[in-house]
Amino acid sequence: MNDRRVDLNLINVFEAVMAEQSVTRAARRVGMTQPAVSNALRRLRHLFQDELFVKVPGGVAPTDQAKALWNELQGPMAIIRNATFPARFDPRSTARTFKAAMTESLTGRTVHEITVRFAREAPQAKLHFIPHTNLSTIAALERGEIDCAVGMFPHPPPTLRVEALFSDTYVSVFARGHRQLKAPLSLEAFTRARHVLVKQGLTEIGIVDDWLSLRGLKRDVAVIVNTCADAIRAVAESDLVTAVPHSFILAHPRRKSVQISRLPFDHQKILYKLAWHERAEHDPAHVWFRGLIAKTVRSLQRPARRRH
């Protein structure tokens, strides 16, 4: 770019299109007409000598150079906004799109209530939920593709901020009336049984298997599924066993079809956390959105624990 001056209004447009992945939604976000945003994109393409965005079904997608620019510009833009504009945000008048990743073991209990509260507090805004895996979510937070995420995040990078939401523990789950098993499971029965493992990534190891490996043990994983809900359906109608977070099975509609047993070895509790990138630490819109999610998730854990 050499010494050419850059109009910060163009950078605002670039930021809006990156966040919304749509020229139409970006125009609403920055209060411009769609032709004006398209004209700004033409100027940006000339400035950076790159297409920046290409059309895809439902909107636009950034090029590799656009992604690289996005990573470089987000921090400085946040600093400029915080220094220039008062930290005021009215959720009732915003039309922006908020994006959050949610771990699957919580979605069935939290997405509905978060959506209801979000629609009530921010009636003109939009909300997108994205499936969570530890690696993909951290990458999306780093790139600014999502605003925050709820998961376990055992080893978050230093660029992420995390807030503890609640603690939980894993339990064994198997069919009520199982032919060989009964609660409480012994360690021998647990490792001998055929298991359903829940995991989303191809390379991520299950947390229960990680705990067992520290003791020089392993279990017999017969089936790998992507969701806790699929695991519960499988074990409720078979001789298989699974391990899922305790709060998940307490709130599951098939709770009465299965037996719950503590894991037959000492292990750490798991901690669900809310995570976001450091650049969004003080952004008032992000602060409001994170607060809504944290308050909702915490409020929904207490009823499940009282039923136990």
ZINORSUL-V635010 format. One record per residue. N is the residue number from 0. PSI is psi in degrees with one decimal (none if undefined). OMEGA is omega in radians with two decimals (* if undefined). D_LAST is the distance of its C-alpha to the last C-alpha in Angstrom with 1 decimal. Layout:
n->N psi->PSI omega->OMEGA d_last->D_LAST
n->N psi->PSI omega->OMEGA d_last->D_LAST
This chain:
n->0 psi->-16.3 omega->3.14 d_last->62.3
n->1 psi->-130.9 omega->-3.08 d_last->65.0
n->2 psi->15.7 omega->3.14 d_last->65.8
n->3 psi->140.7 omega->3.13 d_last->65.1
n->4 psi->145.3 omega->-3.14 d_last->63.3
n->5 psi->125.3 omega->3.08 d_last->59.9
n->6 psi->119.6 omega->-3.11 d_last->59.0
n->7 psi->-23.6 omega->3.06 d_last->55.5
n->8 psi->-34.9 omega->3.09 d_last->55.1
n->9 psi->-39.0 omega->3.13 d_last->55.3
n->10 psi->-35.7 omega->3.07 d_last->52.5
n->11 psi->-41.0 omega->3.11 d_last->50.3
n->12 psi->-45.9 omega->3.12 d_last->51.0
n->13 psi->-45.3 omega->-3.13 d_last->50.2
n->14 psi->-41.3 omega->-3.12 d_last->46.9
n->15 psi->-41.6 omega->3.14 d_last->45.9
n->16 psi->-38.3 omega->3.09 d_last->46.8
n->17 psi->-42.4 omega->-3.09 d_last->44.9
n->18 psi->-38.8 omega->-3.04 d_last->41.8
n->19 psi->-20.7 omega->-3.09 d_last->42.1
n->20 psi->32.8 omega->-3.13 d_last->43.7
n->21 psi->132.2 omega->3.11 d_last->45.8
n->22 psi->-40.3 omega->-3.12 d_last->49.1
n->23 psi->-48.7 omega->-3.13 d_last->48.4
n->24 psi->-35.4 omega->3.11 d_last->45.0
n->25 psi->-38.4 omega->3.12 d_last->46.7
n->26 psi->-43.5 omega->3.10 d_last->49.5
n->27 psi->-37.9 omega->-3.08 d_last->47.1
n->28 psi->-39.7 omega->-3.10 d_last->45.3
n->29 psi->2.5 omega->3.09 d_last->48.6
n->30 psi->35.3 omega->3.12 d_last->50.3
n->31 psi->165.1 omega->3.03 d_last->53.1
n->32 psi->159.2 omega->3.12 d_last->54.5
n->33 psi->-42.8 omega->3.08 d_last->53.7
n->34 psi->-35.5 omega->3.14 d_last->57.4
n->35 psi->-38.6 omega->3.10 d_last->57.4
n->36 psi->-41.3 omega->3.11 d_last->54.3
n->37 psi->-39.5 omega->3.11 d_last->56.1
n->38 psi->-40.2 omega->3.10 d_last->59.2
n->39 psi->-37.4 omega->3.11 d_last->57.3
n->40 psi->-37.4 omega->3.08 d_last->55.9
n->41 psi->-41.6 omega->3.11 d_last->59.5
n->42 psi->-39.5 omega->3.11 d_last->60.5
n->43 psi->-40.1 omega->3.12 d_last->57.6
n->44 psi->-40.3 omega->3.10 d_last->58.6
n->45 psi->-39.7 omega->-3.09 d_last->62.1
n->46 psi->-44.0 omega->-3.05 d_last->61.1
n->47 psi->-1.5 omega->3.11 d_last->58.9
n->48 psi->46.5 omega->3.14 d_last->60.9
n->49 psi->152.1 omega->3.13 d_last->57.8
n->50 psi->-30.2 omega->3.10 d_last->56.4
n->51 psi->-51.4 omega->-3.14 d_last->53.1
n->52 psi->140.0 omega->3.09 d_last->51.3
n->53 psi->149.3 omega->-3.11 d_last->51.7
n->54 psi->137.0 omega->3.04 d_last->50.8
n->55 psi->163.4 omega->3.10 d_last->47.8
n->56 psi->123.9 omega->3.10 d_last->46.2
n->57 psi->0.9 omega->3.13 d_last->44.5
n->58 psi->-138.7 omega->-3.13 d_last->46.1
n->59 psi->157.8 omega->3.10 d_last->47.5
n->60 psi->141.9 omega->-3.11 d_last->46.5
n->61 psi->148.0 omega->3.01 d_last->47.8
n->62 psi->173.6 omega->3.12 d_last->50.3
n->63 psi->-38.6 omega->3.14 d_last->49.9
n->64 psi->-37.1 omega->3.10 d_last->52.1
n->65 psi->-41.4 omega->3.11 d_last->50.1
n->66 psi->-40.5 omega->3.13 d_last->47.0
n->67 psi->-42.0 omega->3.10 d_last->48.9
n->68 psi->-42.0 omega->3.14 d_last->50.3
n->69 psi->-44.7 omega->3.13 d_last->46.8
n->70 psi->-36.4 omega->-3.10 d_last->45.6
n->71 psi->-32.6 omega->-2.98 d_last->48.7
n->72 psi->-23.0 omega->-3.01 d_last->48.7
n->73 psi->-45.2 omega->3.14 d_last->45.2
n->74 psi->-54.3 omega->3.12 d_last->45.4
n->75 psi->-38.1 omega->-3.14 d_last->48.8
n->76 psi->-38.2 omega->3.11 d_last->48.0
n->77 psi->-40.0 omega->3.11 d_last->45.0
n->78 psi->-43.8 omega->-3.14 d_last->47.2
n->79 psi->-44.9 omega->-3.13 d_last->49.9
n->80 psi->-44.3 omega->-3.11 d_last->47.5
n->81 psi->-31.4 omega->-3.14 d_last->46.0
n->82 psi->-24.3 omega->-2.99 d_last->49.5
n->83 psi->-38.2 omega->-3.01 d_last->51.1
n->84 psi->144.4 omega->3.07 d_last->48.6
n->85 psi->146.0 omega->-3.08 d_last->46.7
n->86 psi->73.4 omega->3.14 d_last->43.0
n->87 psi->140.5 omega->3.14 d_last->42.2
n->88 psi->130.5 omega->3.12 d_last->39.9
n->89 psi->104.4 omega->-3.11 d_last->39.3
n->90 psi->-27.0 omega->-3.09 d_last->36.4
n->91 psi->-20.2 omega->-3.09 d_last->37.8
n->92 psi->-7.4 omega->-3.10 d_last->41.1
n->93 psi->145.4 omega->3.07 d_last->40.3
n->94 psi->15.2 omega->-3.07 d_last->40.8
n->95 psi->165.5 omega->3.11 d_last->39.7
n->96 psi->127.7 omega->3.09 d_last->37.3
n->97 psi->141.6 omega->-3.09 d_last->34.1
n->98 psi->133.0 omega->-3.12 d_last->32.6
n->99 psi->141.9 omega->3.00 d_last->29.3
n->100 psi->139.4 omega->-3.09 d_last->27.8
n->101 psi->128.4 omega->3.11 d_last->24.1
n->102 psi->141.4 omega->-2.98 d_last->22.3
n->103 psi->-31.9 omega->-3.11 d_last->21.2
n->104 psi->-8.9 omega->3.10 d_last->17.6
n->105 psi->-16.0 omega->-2.98 d_last->17.3
n->106 psi->-41.9 omega->-3.08 d_last->19.9
n->107 psi->-27.2 omega->-3.10 d_last->18.0
n->108 psi->-19.5 omega->-2.97 d_last->15.8
n->109 psi->-33.4 omega->-3.02 d_last->18.6
n->110 psi->-43.4 omega->-3.13 d_last->22.1
n->111 psi->-49.5 omega->-3.08 d_last->22.1
n->112 psi->-38.5 omega->3.07 d_last->21.2
n->113 psi->-43.3 omega->-3.13 d_last->23.5
n->114 psi->-44.3 omega->-3.14 d_last->26.2
n->115 psi->-46.9 omega->-3.13 d_last->26.0
n->116 psi->-39.4 omega->3.12 d_last->26.3
n->117 psi->-47.2 omega->-3.12 d_last->28.9
n->118 psi->-33.4 omega->3.14 d_last->31.0
n->119 psi->-41.4 omega->-3.06 d_last->30.9
n->120 psi->-28.4 omega->-3.11 d_last->31.9
n->121 psi->72.5 omega->-2.98 d_last->34.3
n->122 psi->-17.6 omega->-3.14 d_last->35.7
n->123 psi->-5.0 omega->-3.09 d_last->38.6
n->124 psi->169.6 omega->3.11 d_last->36.8
n->125 psi->151.7 omega->-3.09 d_last->35.4
n->126 psi->126.4 omega->3.09 d_last->32.2
n->127 psi->128.6 omega->3.01 d_last->32.0
n->128 psi->140.0 omega->-3.12 d_last->29.0
n->129 psi->138.9 omega->3.09 d_last->29.9
n->130 psi->143.9 omega->-3.08 d_last->28.0
n->131 psi->130.6 omega->2.75 d_last->27.1
n->132 psi->151.4 omega->-3.02 d_last->28.2
n->133 psi->-49.4 omega->-3.06 d_last->28.9
n->134 psi->-46.7 omega->-3.09 d_last->32.7
n->135 psi->-35.7 omega->-3.13 d_last->33.4
n->136 psi->-43.5 omega->3.11 d_last->31.5
n->137 psi->-42.8 omega->3.12 d_last->33.3
n->138 psi->-40.4 omega->-3.13 d_last->36.6
n->139 psi->-37.3 omega->3.07 d_last->35.9
n->140 psi->-41.2 omega->3.13 d_last->35.1
n->141 psi->-38.4 omega->-3.11 d_last->38.3
n->142 psi->-5.7 omega->-3.12 d_last->40.3
n->143 psi->19.7 omega->-3.12 d_last->39.0
n->144 psi->-20.6 omega->3.05 d_last->37.8
n->145 psi->160.3 omega->-3.08 d_last->34.4
n->146 psi->-38.2 omega->-3.14 d_last->33.6
n->147 psi->176.2 omega->-3.09 d_last->30.2
n->148 psi->151.8 omega->3.05 d_last->27.3
n->149 psi->123.1 omega->-3.14 d_last->23.6
n->150 psi->-164.2 omega->-3.12 d_last->22.9
n->151 psi->-35.0 omega->3.07 d_last->22.7
n->152 psi->67.9 omega->-3.07 d_last->26.5
n->153 psi->-31.9 omega->-3.12 d_last->26.8
n->154 psi->71.5 omega->-3.10 d_last->30.5
n->155 psi->144.0 omega->3.09 d_last->31.5
n->156 psi->162.9 omega->-3.08 d_last->35.3
n->157 psi->-17.4 omega->3.13 d_last->37.0
n->158 psi->-10.7 omega->3.14 d_last->37.7
n->159 psi->145.2 omega->2.99 d_last->34.0
n->160 psi->142.0 omega->-3.13 d_last->32.2
n->161 psi->149.7 omega->3.09 d_last->28.4
n->162 psi->125.8 omega->3.13 d_last->25.8
n->163 psi->135.7 omega->3.13 d_last->22.4
n->164 psi->-54.8 omega->3.06 d_last->19.6
n->165 psi->159.3 omega->3.13 d_last->16.3
n->166 psi->156.7 omega->-3.10 d_last->15.4
n->167 psi->177.0 omega->3.08 d_last->13.2
n->168 psi->154.5 omega->3.08 d_last->13.5
n->169 psi->147.1 omega->3.07 d_last->14.5
n->170 psi->157.8 omega->3.02 d_last->13.2
n->171 psi->142.9 omega->3.13 d_last->15.2
n->172 psi->131.7 omega->3.11 d_last->14.8
n->173 psi->168.7 omega->-3.01 d_last->17.2
n->174 psi->140.7 omega->3.01 d_last->18.1
n->175 psi->131.1 omega->-3.08 d_last->16.9
n->176 psi->21.5 omega->3.12 d_last->20.0
n->177 psi->141.7 omega->-3.03 d_last->21.3
n->178 psi->-32.0 omega->-3.09 d_last->24.8
n->179 psi->-20.6 omega->-2.96 d_last->24.8
n->180 psi->148.4 omega->3.00 d_last->21.3
n->181 psi->155.4 omega->3.13 d_last->18.5
n->182 psi->143.0 omega->-0.03 d_last->15.6
n->183 psi->142.5 omega->3.13 d_last->16.1
n->184 psi->140.2 omega->2.98 d_last->18.7
n->185 psi->162.6 omega->3.11 d_last->21.9
n->186 psi->-38.7 omega->3.13 d_last->23.6
n->187 psi->-44.4 omega->3.14 d_last->26.4
n->188 psi->-38.0 omega->-3.12 d_last->24.4
n->189 psi->-46.6 omega->-3.08 d_last->22.6
n->190 psi->-25.2 omega->3.14 d_last->26.0
n->191 psi->-27.3 omega->-3.08 d_last->27.8
n->192 psi->157.9 omega->3.06 d_last->25.5
n->193 psi->128.7 omega->-2.93 d_last->26.6
n->194 psi->154.8 omega->2.92 d_last->24.3
n->195 psi->121.0 omega->3.14 d_last->23.8
n->196 psi->133.8 omega->3.08 d_last->24.2
n->197 psi->120.2 omega->3.02 d_last->23.2
n->198 psi->152.0 omega->-3.12 d_last->25.8
n->199 psi->-37.8 omega->-3.07 d_last->28.1
n->200 psi->158.4 omega->3.12 d_last->31.2
n->201 psi->-28.0 omega->-3.03 d_last->33.8
n->202 psi->-15.0 omega->-3.08 d_last->34.1
n->203 psi->136.0 omega->3.10 d_last->30.7
n->204 psi->147.9 omega->3.09 d_last->29.1
n->205 psi->143.7 omega->-3.08 d_last->25.5
n->206 psi->-35.6 omega->3.11 d_last->23.6
n->207 psi->-39.9 omega->3.11 d_last->22.4
n->208 psi->-33.9 omega->3.07 d_last->26.0
n->209 psi->-45.0 omega->3.11 d_last->27.2
n->210 psi->-42.6 omega->3.14 d_last->25.1
n->211 psi->-39.3 omega->-3.10 d_last->26.5
n->212 psi->-29.8 omega->3.11 d_last->30.0
n->213 psi->-20.0 omega->3.13 d_last->30.0
n->214 psi->8.5 omega->-3.12 d_last->29.8
n->215 psi->25.3 omega->-3.10 d_last->32.5
n->216 psi->164.1 omega->3.00 d_last->30.1
n->217 psi->159.7 omega->3.10 d_last->29.3
n->218 psi->165.4 omega->-3.12 d_last->27.4
n->219 psi->99.2 omega->-3.14 d_last->29.0
n->220 psi->111.7 omega->-3.11 d_last->28.2
n->221 psi->-31.7 omega->-3.06 d_last->29.4
n->222 psi->139.5 omega->3.02 d_last->28.4
n->223 psi->125.6 omega->3.10 d_last->27.9
n->224 psi->170.0 omega->-3.06 d_last->26.3
n->225 psi->-14.5 omega->-3.08 d_last->26.0
n->226 psi->151.1 omega->3.06 d_last->22.6
n->227 psi->-35.0 omega->3.13 d_last->19.0
n->228 psi->-41.9 omega->3.10 d_last->19.1
n->229 psi->-37.9 omega->3.13 d_last->22.2
n->230 psi->-41.9 omega->3.14 d_last->20.7
n->231 psi->-42.6 omega->3.11 d_last->17.8
n->232 psi->-38.3 omega->-3.11 d_last->20.5
n->233 psi->-47.1 omega->-3.06 d_last->22.7
n->234 psi->-26.0 omega->-3.13 d_last->20.5
n->235 psi->-21.5 omega->-3.07 d_last->19.2
n->236 psi->27.0 omega->-3.11 d_last->22.9
n->237 psi->-174.8 omega->3.06 d_last->24.4
n->238 psi->12.0 omega->3.13 d_last->24.4
n->239 psi->164.5 omega->3.13 d_last->23.5
n->240 psi->149.9 omega->3.03 d_last->20.6
n->241 psi->170.2 omega->3.05 d_last->19.2
n->242 psi->125.0 omega->-3.10 d_last->17.4
n->243 psi->164.4 omega->3.06 d_last->15.5
n->244 psi->139.8 omega->-3.07 d_last->13.5
n->245 psi->-45.4 omega->-3.09 d_last->9.8
n->246 psi->-27.6 omega->3.13 d_last->9.3
n->247 psi->-49.5 omega->-3.06 d_last->11.8
n->248 psi->-29.9 omega->3.11 d_last->10.4
n->249 psi->-33.0 omega->-3.11 d_last->7.0
n->250 psi->2.2 omega->-3.04 d_last->9.6
n->251 psi->140.8 omega->-3.12 d_last->12.2
n->252 psi->-20.7 omega->3.13 d_last->14.0
n->253 psi->20.3 omega->-3.12 d_last->14.5
n->254 psi->-39.6 omega->-3.07 d_last->10.9
n->255 psi->-9.4 omega->3.14 d_last->12.1
n->256 psi->-4.7 omega->-3.05 d_last->15.3
n->257 psi->164.0 omega->3.02 d_last->14.1
n->258 psi->147.9 omega->3.11 d_last->12.8
n->259 psi->135.0 omega->3.09 d_last->11.0
n->260 psi->142.0 omega->3.06 d_last->12.8
n->261 psi->150.4 omega->3.03 d_last->13.4
n->262 psi->136.6 omega->-3.02 d_last->16.7
n->263 psi->36.2 omega->3.06 d_last->19.4
n->264 psi->156.4 omega->3.12 d_last->21.1
n->265 psi->137.7 omega->3.13 d_last->20.9
n->266 psi->163.4 omega->3.14 d_last->20.5
n->267 psi->152.6 omega->2.93 d_last->20.3
n->268 psi->154.5 omega->3.05 d_last->17.4
n->269 psi->149.7 omega->-3.10 d_last->18.2
n->270 psi->116.3 omega->3.05 d_last->19.1
n->271 psi->135.9 omega->-3.07 d_last->19.4
n->272 psi->152.2 omega->2.94 d_last->22.7
n->273 psi->127.6 omega->-3.08 d_last->25.0
n->274 psi->146.2 omega->3.07 d_last->28.4
n->275 psi->164.7 omega->-3.13 d_last->31.9
n->276 psi->148.4 omega->-3.09 d_last->35.5
n->277 psi->-27.6 omega->-3.12 d_last->37.4
n->278 psi->-21.1 omega->-3.12 d_last->40.0
n->279 psi->9.8 omega->-3.03 d_last->37.5
n->280 psi->-44.5 omega->-3.02 d_last->36.4
n->281 psi->4.1 omega->3.11 d_last->38.3
n->282 psi->122.6 omega->-3.02 d_last->38.8
n->283 psi->-34.8 omega->3.11 d_last->37.8
n->284 psi->-43.0 omega->3.11 d_last->36.6
n->285 psi->-40.2 omega->3.13 d_last->34.4
n->286 psi->-44.2 omega->3.11 d_last->33.1
n->287 psi->-46.5 omega->-3.08 d_last->32.1
n->288 psi->-44.6 omega->3.12 d_last->30.5
n->289 psi->-38.8 omega->3.12 d_last->28.5
n->290 psi->-40.6 omega->3.12 d_last->27.4
n->291 psi->-44.3 omega->-3.13 d_last->26.2
n->292 psi->-46.3 omega->-3.10 d_last->24.1
n->293 psi->-44.9 omega->-3.13 d_last->22.7
n->294 psi->-39.8 omega->-3.12 d_last->21.8
n->295 psi->-47.7 omega->-3.11 d_last->20.2
n->296 psi->-44.6 omega->-3.13 d_last->18.1
n->297 psi->-40.7 omega->-3.08 d_last->16.8
n->298 psi->-27.4 omega->-3.08 d_last->16.1
n->299 psi->-8.6 omega->3.13 d_last->14.0
n->300 psi->-32.2 omega->-3.06 d_last->11.5
n->301 psi->-44.9 omega->3.12 d_last->10.4
n->302 psi->-39.5 omega->-3.12 d_last->9.1
n->303 psi->-37.6 omega->-3.11 d_last->6.9
n->304 psi->-30.4 omega->3.11 d_last->5.4
n->305 psi->-28.3 omega->-3.12 d_last->5.5
n->306 psi->-20.7 omega->-3.08 d_last->3.8
n->307 psi->none omega->* d_last->0.0
